[in-house]
């Protein structure tokens, strides 16, 4: 197996007094697509922010390959609707890029026809492809996407994920996605990580889909529009990781009521 591009080992992250992540270990290698799933408040965005360096672990270690390049596609980006801003100009903010580099990134993202359009005139799918192009400007080793298809209809979402697959094949990069679209996750991922403050289970999509921890969170249905379930923690966590477990688990002990089919 090739050496990981980036790795977390027994990582804990505190947000104020709350333990957002505890005892999280994972690694990413070139060419694989890994998807993180979990309920709201489970630490998915905290995990991404830790991987890109926006948050520092309060325990454990983060290591990465020297000169690692990461491309990041955020969940959403607000642009003032009164601001005249073309796609080409957007790609040069905050640092100017050459026309050749901008055009290549737009082509790689399937957005080459949008170069001269105003950002505020783009559809949701077009906007996400421009954000993808921006993430590809530096030819990343890892592409990280945070709910990148939120708000898109199913055909638009499927088209976007097909583009991600083409990017993976072309660049040979690792792809780490956060998604609630479970039907897409199962079709598009090499590996799925089920997160709820810690890693509940992980593995191939078929393995995770049949895991009790996954079913406790999502039910056993196969459609993407499933309700998200909290689950009881029946085990204890490493005391080296967190100093305030009682505060952390108060939220985890609540249930969203519904039938598990």
C-alpha positions in Angstrom: 0.0 0.0 0.0 1.3 3.4 -0.9 2.4 5.9 1.8 -0.5 8.0 3.1 -0.8 11.6 1.8 -2.2 12.7 5.1 -2.9 10.8 8.4 -4.6 11.5 11.7 -3.7 9.3 14.7 -5.8 9.3 17.9 -6.7 13.0 17.1 -8.9 15.0 19.5 -10.2 18.5 18.8 -11.9 20.7 21.4 -14.2 23.6 20.4 -14.3 25.6 23.5 -15.3 23.2 26.3 -16.8 20.7 23.9 -15.0 17.7 22.6 -15.8 17.8 18.9 -13.6 14.9 17.9 -12.0 12.3 20.0 -9.6 9.4 19.2 -10.0 9.8 15.4 -7.5 7.9 13.3 -7.6 7.9 9.5 -5.4 8.2 6.4 -5.8 9.1 2.8 -3.8 7.6 -0.1 -3.6 8.7 -3.7 -6.5 7.8 -6.0 -9.0 6.8 -3.4 -12.5 8.3 -2.8 -13.4 8.4 0.8 -16.8 9.7 2.1 -17.6 10.8 5.6 -21.2 10.4 6.8 -22.8 11.2 10.1 -25.6 13.3 11.7 -25.5 17.0 12.2 -23.1 17.9 15.0 -21.1 14.7 14.5 -17.8 16.6 13.8 -17.7 16.2 10.0 -16.8 19.9 9.3 -14.4 19.9 12.3 -12.7 16.9 10.7 -12.3 18.7 7.4 -11.1 21.9 9.0 -8.5 19.9 10.9 -7.3 18.2 7.8 -6.8 21.5 5.9 -5.0 23.1 8.9 -7.7 25.5 9.9 -8.0 23.8 13.3 -5.2 22.3 15.4 -5.6 19.0 17.2 -5.7 19.2 21.0 -4.5 15.6 21.2 -3.0 13.1 18.8 -1.0 13.7 15.7 -1.5 14.9 12.1 1.1 14.1 9.6 1.3 14.8 5.8 3.5 14.4 2.9 5.9 17.3 2.4 4.6 20.1 0.1 1.1 18.5 0.1 -1.4 20.4 -2.0 -5.1 20.4 -0.9 -8.0 21.7 -3.0 -11.1 22.6 -1.0 -14.7 22.9 -2.2 -16.8 24.5 0.6 -20.5 23.8 1.3 -21.5 27.2 0.2 -20.0 30.6 -0.6 -21.9 33.8 -0.3 -21.2 36.5 -3.0 -22.8 39.9 -2.8 -25.4 39.9 -5.5 -24.7 43.6 -6.3 -21.0 42.8 -6.9 -20.0 42.6 -10.6 -17.7 39.6 -10.7 -17.0 37.3 -13.6 -16.0 33.7 -13.2 -12.5 34.5 -14.6 -12.0 37.3 -12.1 -13.3 35.1 -9.3 -10.6 32.5 -10.0 -7.9 35.2 -9.6 -9.0 36.2 -6.1 -7.1 36.6 -3.9 -4.1 35.6 -6.0 -4.0 36.2 -9.7 -3.7 33.2 -11.9 -2.8 33.1 -15.6 -5.4 32.7 -18.3 -3.9 29.3 -19.2 -4.1 28.0 -15.7 -7.7 29.4 -15.2 -8.9 27.9 -18.5 -7.4 24.5 -17.7 -9.0 24.4 -14.3 -12.4 25.3 -15.7 -12.0 22.6 -18.4 -11.1 20.1 -15.7 -14.2 21.0 -13.7 -16.5 20.8 -16.8 -17.1 24.6 -16.6 -15.1 25.9 -19.6 -18.2 27.7 -21.1 -18.7 29.8 -17.9 -15.5 31.8 -18.0 -17.1 35.2 -18.9 -20.4 34.7 -17.0 -21.2 36.7 -13.9 -20.9 34.6 -10.7 -24.4 35.8 -9.5 -26.0 34.5 -12.7 -24.8 30.9 -12.3 -27.2 28.1 -11.5 -26.4 26.0 -8.4 -24.7 23.3 -10.4 -22.6 25.8 -12.4 -21.6 27.6 -9.2 -20.3 24.4 -7.7 -18.3 23.6 -10.8 -16.7 27.0 -10.6 -15.8 26.3 -6.9 -14.4 22.9 -8.1 -12.3 24.7 -10.7 -10.9 27.0 -8.1 -10.0 24.0 -6.0 -8.2 22.5 -8.9 -6.0 25.6 -9.7 -3.1 24.2 -7.7 -3.4 20.6 -9.1 -4.1 19.2 -5.6 -3.0 15.9 -4.2 -6.2 15.8 -2.1 -9.5 17.2 -3.1 -11.8 17.9 -0.1 -15.5 18.5 -0.7 -17.9 19.6 2.1 -21.5 18.8 1.1 -20.6 20.1 -2.3 -23.9 19.1 -3.9 -26.2 20.5 -1.2 -29.2 22.2 -2.9 -28.7 20.5 -6.3 -31.4 18.2 -7.7 -30.6 14.5 -8.2 -29.5 14.8 -11.9 -27.3 17.8 -11.1 -25.8 16.0 -8.1 -25.1 12.9 -10.2 -23.4 15.0 -12.9 -21.2 16.7 -10.3 -20.1 13.4 -8.8 -19.4 12.0 -12.3 -17.1 15.0 -12.8 -15.4 14.3 -9.5 -14.7 10.7 -10.7 -13.2 12.1 -13.9 -11.0 14.5 -11.8 -9.8 11.5 -9.7 -8.9 9.6 -12.8 -7.1 12.5 -14.4 -5.2 13.8 -11.4 -4.8 10.6 -9.5 -5.6 12.6 -6.4 -7.4 11.4 -3.2 -10.9 12.7 -2.8 -12.5 13.2 0.7 -16.2 14.0 0.6 -18.7 14.8 3.3 -22.2 13.9 2.1 -25.7 13.2 3.3 -26.6 11.6 -0.1 -26.2 8.0 1.0 -27.3 6.5 -2.3 -24.5 8.5 -4.0 -22.0 7.6 -1.3 -22.6 3.9 -1.8 -22.1 4.2 -5.5 -19.2 6.6 -5.6 -16.9 5.7 -2.7 -14.1 3.3 -2.2 -14.4 3.7 1.5 -17.0 5.1 3.9 -16.3 6.5 7.4 -19.2 6.8 9.7 -18.5 9.6 12.2 -20.3 10.7 15.4 -17.6 12.5 17.4 -15.5 9.4 16.9 -15.3 6.9 14.0 -18.2 4.5 14.6 -17.3 2.2 11.7 -15.5 2.4 8.4 -14.7 0.2 5.4 -16.1 -0.6 2.0 -19.6 0.8 1.3 -21.3 -2.6 1.5 -19.6 -3.4 4.8 -20.5 -0.1 6.4 -24.1 -0.3 5.2 -24.6 -3.5 7.1 -22.8 -2.4 10.3 -25.0 -2.0 13.4 -23.5 1.4 14.1 -24.4 2.7 10.7 -27.9 1.4 10.9 -28.3 3.0 14.3 -27.6 6.3 12.7 -29.3 6.0 9.4 -31.8 3.1 9.5 -31.4 0.2 7.1 -33.0 1.7 4.1 -31.0 2.4 0.9 -32.4 5.8 -0.2 -30.5 9.0 0.3 -33.3 11.0 1.9 -33.1 9.1 5.2 -33.7 10.7 8.6 -30.5 10.9 10.6 -30.4 9.1 13.9 -28.4 9.7 17.0 -27.1 6.7 18.8 -26.4 5.7 22.3 -22.8 5.3 23.3 -22.6 1.9 25.1 -18.8 2.0 25.4 -16.3 4.3 27.1 -13.7 6.5 25.3 -10.0 6.9 26.0 -9.7 9.2 28.9 -6.4 10.6 27.4 -8.5 12.2 24.7 -11.1 14.3 26.4 -11.3 16.2 29.7 -15.1 16.8 29.6 -16.9 13.8 28.3 -20.1 14.5 30.3 -20.7 17.8 28.5 -19.9 16.2 25.1 -22.3 13.2 25.4 -25.3 15.2 26.7 -26.1 15.9 23.0 -25.4 12.4 21.8 -27.9 10.8 24.2 -30.9 12.4 22.5 -32.8 10.4 19.9 -34.7 11.4 16.8 -37.8 9.2 17.0 -38.7 7.2 14.0 -39.1 3.6 12.8 -36.0 1.7 11.8 -37.0 -0.3 8.8 
